[in-house]
Amino acid sequence: MLAVSPISPKLQTIFWIAAIASYVFAALASIGDSGRKNTMTIGFIALGLFLWHFPQMWNELESAW
């Protein structure tokens, strides 16, 4: 059996702050005039989405078991 405990509110806040920082990095990466800016921007946005939704997905997994 998978032992999963819910994410604490403090850890959830850390995930959300990291997600917001990732969105800021995505915005800053789009300012530059390099050929890799689109790749970096999409990568930071994907990372931000993952960090924003991970605590909710983890808590849903905990309630499913």
TORMARDO-593129 format. One record per residue (C-alpha): residue in three letters; x, y, z. Coordinates in steps of 0.2 Angstrom, whole numbers, plus 5000, padded with zeros to 4 digits. Last residue first. Layout:
<nodes>
r:c1:c2:c3
ALA:X:Y:Z
...
</nodes>
This chain:
<nodes>
r:c1:c2:c3
TRP:4969:5030:4995
ALA:4960:5042:4984
SER:4962:5056:4997
GLU:4981:5055:4997
LEU:4981:5056:4978
GLU:4970:5071:4978
ASN:4982:5079:4990
TRP:4996:5075:4979
MET:4987:5083:4964
GLN:4983:5098:4973
PRO:5001:5100:4979
PHE:5007:5097:4961
HIS:4996:5110:4952
TRP:5007:5126:4955
LEU:5023:5117:4953
PHE:5018:5109:4937
LEU:5011:5124:4929
GLY:5027:5134:4934
LEU:5038:5120:4926
ALA:5028:5121:4910
ILE:5029:5140:4910
PHE:5048:5139:4913
GLY:5050:5127:4899
ILE:5039:5136:4887
THR:5049:5152:4890
MET:5066:5143:4888
THR:5061:5135:4872
ASN:5054:5152:4865
LYS:5070:5161:4870
ARG:5082:5149:4862
GLY:5086:5160:4847
SER:5091:5174:4858
ASP:5084:5192:4859
GLY:5080:5193:4877
ILE:5063:5199:4884
SER:5055:5181:4883
ALA:5067:5174:4896
LEU:5061:5188:4908
ALA:5043:5183:4906
ALA:5047:5164:4909
PHE:5058:5169:4924
VAL:5043:5178:4931
TYR:5032:5163:4928
SER:5045:5152:4937
ALA:5046:5163:4952
ILE:5027:5162:4953
ALA:5028:5143:4953
ALA:5042:5143:4966
ILE:5031:5154:4977
TRP:5017:5141:4974
PHE:5028:5126:4979
ILE:5034:5135:4995
THR:5016:5139:4999
GLN:5011:5121:4998
LEU:5026:5117:5009
LYS:5019:5128:5022
PRO:5001:5122:5020
SER:5007:5104:5023
ILE:5006:5091:5009
PRO:4994:5077:5013
SER:5002:5060:5018
VAL:5004:5046:5006
ALA:5009:5028:5011
LEU:5006:5017:4996
MET:5000:5000:5000
</nodes>
